[in-house]
Amino acid sequence: MTESVSEWRRDRWTISTDPARIDLEVVFDFLSEEAYWAQGRERDVVERSVAGSLVFGVYDGERQIGFARAVTDRATFAWICDVF
């Protein structure tokens, strides 16, 4: 299945579903150190969870400032998680 990438822009803010834009270091640092639900999560687990999900990155220019992922069948169901 080919996955399409979507982007929404407003002023300097962008939301993108492009997995290549995700800064894994930002995501890992926040989830493993700041998020009460994911503290201590291993780096490889974060990488696999991102790779297996529909991801949304929020950007201020080129700097990633937010993240969410949807665990989904891409047809009728999505569970939104790891939002910051």
N, C-alpha and C positions, 0 to 999 in steps of 0.2 A: 504494500500500500504506500503510495506517495503522499507525504504529508505536506500540506500547504502552510505557508507562513503568513500570518496576519500582523499588521501593525496599525496602531492608532496613535495619532499625534495631536498634541495641543500645546501651543507655544513651545517651550523647551522640553516638555514631558513626552515620553513615548512609552507605550505598552506594546510588547512584542511577544509573539509565540515562537520566535526563532531560537531553537535550542543552542545554536552556535554562539549566540550573544550572551548566554547565561555565564556569569562569573562564578564558577564553582567555589572559589575561595570565599567570596562574600556570602554565598548561601551556606556553605559548611560552617564558617565562623559564627554566623548568626544562629543557625539551628543548634550547633553543638555547645555554644556558650551562653546564648541569651534566651532561647525559647524553652520555657519550662517543660514543654511536651517532648523535647528532643535533646535535652542536655546530655552530653556524653555520646551522642550518636556517632558512630564510626564514619570516617571519610568514605570508605568504599560503599557503605550503605547509602549515604547521601548521593554519591555518584550514580548508583544503580537506580535509586528512586527517581532521580531527575531523568535518567535515560529512559525509564519505563513510563513516563507520564507526559501529558500535554502540559507544557510549562508556559508561564507568563512572567516575563521580566518587566520591571518598571524602571525607567531610566530618566535621569536628569542629564540631558546631553548624552554623553557616552558612559557616564557613571551609573552603575546599577544601584538603585535605592530601595527596591522592593522585589518580591517574589511570591508566586503561588504556583501550585501544581494541581492538575486535575487527573485523578485516577479514573479512567473512562473506557467504555467500550466504543466510543466515538459514534454511537448511534442513539442510545436512549438513556444512558446513565453516566453521571460524573460525580465524583466525590472530591470536593475542594479541600486542600490541606496544605500545611506548611506555609501559611500566609504570613508575610511580614512586609 
